[in-house]
């Protein structure tokens, strides 16, 4: 990375982090809502552990993977809404008048998502473990969970950037939230894939990448170390990030019509 | 002289056109020559094409047709070099309400590639120059409109541009903030030789600040020259009579008709006329109104103004045109953002 690009990314990352830290309204729901759902689900669905083949006797441990995904969904909204606001207010035009590179803009904006992802992952993990969840992979596993959570947050954040650049509207970005939540529910969120009895649901959940992201978290929480599950989880995050950044870069070229 | 030899180049445009899909021809063949160090006032109502012209000249919007060179660089083929030579404060002060003034300066100086050691010094210098040193560490969300505009100007100057574009920089500001901004713009041109391209819908702003004025209406330049030249073109004073009873407005207009070219109804419920015979006709005007038995509330003689120039060139008053075209202007900006 050249010095200029590094400076640009660094400065935009700093702005993105400052913006994130100065908006408690962005951080608090992303922390509280997934933990609230964790409490409700782990209480209401604990009898599922008695199903033959359920991988653990602690539903809390099984369900603890879900907040990491829900937190990542908030990053779609936050990253996208911030960029949409820059478009709406003309701040993007201000940036366009500088020698700013598109790659620096996108990378810098995602830095805010990294910070949010870090805070979220640490909070979910601490609250979950305090409440009695198990972590089979130990302390190194906790670090991998945080790394995976940040990777997924950034990957989903890139989709938020694409949506913002394509629509230029914060409302349109926020409109994606219910859609992503449906995708989350159509996964192995509540039960392991092999215990899903309804054929169509099993088929949809098996094709849903979110199921494999959840499986990567669960491998660390329940089993210990499963390189295959982790590789699939990180691989899917990398693929989503690559697609998101490619789409966002193309949309940025259209949005920034500077000559 | 710079390596590119373009240090002393201003702005030149020929036949600049911008059309929007399913929309109006926002800019309809503009020719411009702005000399280095000159303050050029681009005067017109909302929706006339001022902001679209600025967006094209600052490379943020490709022209549909025509050519322009800014600081000697082609706006279509050398966008990066144009942006390196210009500073711009666009129509709305696009600031991040969650960042402080100093954080804005830090970001802007870094993105413009100033050396790390120079960034803080340049930021402090400019914040002091626009009177924001004390407020520099406060979040911009708490700034007044005037403070935001001043910060906007400081941000446009971080890389010492040779040409500065200011798109309606004083719209919505109180008179004190407006005067302070005028002083700084005038100082930039006179002391630092910065070329200033300033759009405005305020007559007094163009009159007070601009070396030359271009009047734009419906995307075309309808008049151009120094304020004095433009007013001399009109050359005749206007007399405005406001009746005590607003119902007498038409009678006033009829009484004034013989004295010259009708200038139309006024905002205060009166009528006005361009005196064909000059100020000496004022006594005759008073006698004519008296003969009609019209009770007059106010009678005023106006020296020629830029509004008279606009009226003479377009058949409409600038202020009235602004209200009439505000909706068109807003549609135009929406099209730019889309």
Interface residues (C-beta under 8 A of the other chain):
Chain A: X4 X7 X8 X10 X11 X12 X14 X15 X18 X19 X22 X23 X86 X87 X88 X89 X90 X91 X93 X94 X95 X96 X97 X98 X99 X100 X168 X257 X258 X259
Chain B: X58 X59 X60 X61 X62 X75 X76 X77 X79 X80 X82 X83 X84 X86 X87 X88 X90 X91 X92 X94 X95 X96 X98 X99 X103 X106 X107 X108 X110 X111 X112 X113 X139 X155 X337 X338
